[in-house]
Amino acid sequence: MLDEQGRVLPQGEVGELAGRGQVLMKGYYKQADKTRDLFWHDEDGRLFFKSGDMGRIDDDGFIVLLDRKKDMIISGGFNVYAADIEVLLLSHPDVIDVAVIGIPSEQWGEQPMALCVRRAGATAGQEEVRAWANGQLGKTQRLVAVEFRDGLPRSTIGKIMKREVA
């Protein structure tokens, strides 16, 4: 795991996963800058590829993935993982799909906002869902807003395309 400056982090600390192997891609097609950002070299000069995944190594040596780096919300200097909030919201009986995004905040830099799809016949309002979630979230994770949507855009492999929901 690497920190923002590319330093190796001790076991248990959250950082970006980097790896190496014989069958990894060589870079992005005709995007030299993006490819350069993908590379990381260790102290012995070996080439590693940064994955864009945030995680940590647990006490048993297993990798625990937390979220995509690009989906992480930085609120008041704290890293907020959208995936953690999404898991909670999906446990609400009226929510069947959700995407949590960071929206600009003058005070905090970013704050989490939830875009939810309600179950047919659901009666909970936006403020009710927000209050329910915020009652279970830490201070830095609390939702500034909940907005209902009829659906969320998905890629051909079924992933929510967060860049298209804002």
N, C-alpha and C positions, 0 to 999 in steps of 0.2 A: 504494500500500500504506500502511496506517495502523497505528500502534502502539496500545497499549491506551488511551492518552490521546487518541487521535484526531489525532495529529501525522503528517504525511506523512513517510514513510521514504525514504531514498536508495535508488537502484537497487542491487539485490543483497541488501538486508536483507529478512527475513521479516516479513510483517504481514498484515492483513486486506484483502482486495480490496474496493474501493469503485468504483462506476460510476454512470453516468447515461445516460439515453436517453428517447425519447418514448414508448416502449411498456413501461415498467417499471410494476410495480404501485404503487398509491397507498398501500398499507399493509395491515395485517392487519384482517380483518373484526371489528369490535366489540372490538378489543384495542389501545386507544390507547397504553398503556405500551409494548407490544411494538413498535408502529409508531414511536414516538418513538425507541426504541433503534436502529431501522433507519436513521434519517436521519443524515447528516453534511453540514455546510456547509463549503465551502472559504473562503479569506480574502476572496474576492470575493462571498461570500454565495450561491454556486450550490449547489443541492441535489444531493447524491449519496446513493446507497443502499449500505449495507454489505451484503456478500454472505454473510458467515458462512464464506467460504472463506479459508484461509491460503495464502500463496504469496509469490513474489518475482518481480522482473523481472530476467531474465538479461542477459548482456553484449550480446546482439543486440536487446534491447528486447521480447522475448517474455515473456509471463506463464507462470510455472511454478507450477502448483497443487500444494500439498503435502497438504492434508487439510482437513476441516471444522473450524472453530474449536471446535465443541462436542465433537468427538472427540479433541481434543488433550489429552494427559496432561501435567500439570505435576509433575515429579518432582525434588525437591531444588532447585527454582528453574529447572530446565531444561525447555524445551518438547520433548515427545516426541510424534512423529507416529505414530499408530496405523497409518496406511497403510503407512509404511516397514517396520514389523515384520510386517504382514500379507503384504506382497509377499515378504519373506524366507521366512516360514513356508509360503507356497504353493509354494515351490520344494522343500520337503521331499517326498520320494517318497511318504510315507504320509499327507500332509495334502491334502484336496481342497477344504476350505472353512475359513475362519477369521474371527474377529472379535477384535480386541484392544481391551480396555477398561481404564480406570484404576480401581484399587481403592484404598480408603483405606490409608494407611500413616502410623503415628505418627511415624516418623523422616523420611520423605520427602514427606509430603503425599499423594501418589498414587504407585502403581507399576503398570506394565503387567502384565496377565494375558491369556493367550490362551485362547480358546474354539475348539477345533478339531474338525472332522469328519474322521474317518479314512477312507481309501480301503478298500474291501472287501478283506478278507484281510490288512490291515496288521498288523504285529507290534510296531511301535515303541510303547513306553510313554510316559506323560506326562512322566516325568522325563528320558527319553532325548530327546524332542522339545525340551524346555526347555533341556537342556544343549547340544544341537546348535545351537539358535538363539542362546543366550547366548554361545557361542563365536565368533559372528560379529557380535554387536551391541556397541555402545558401552556404557560403564558405566551411563549414565542410561537406556538403552533396555532393559536386561536384564529378562527376564520373572521375576516372582516366582512364577508358577505357570502350568501348562498344565492345562486341563480338557477332556476329550473329551465331545462331545455327539453325539447321533444326527443332529441337523440344527440349522440356525439360522433364526430367524423372518425372513421376507422380506416386504416390502411388495408391492403389486400390480405395481410396476414393477421388482421384483427386488432392491431394496436391502436389505441386512441392517438390521434394526431393533434397533440396539444397546441402546436403552433397555429393550427387552423381554428381553434375554439375561441380565441380572444376577440 
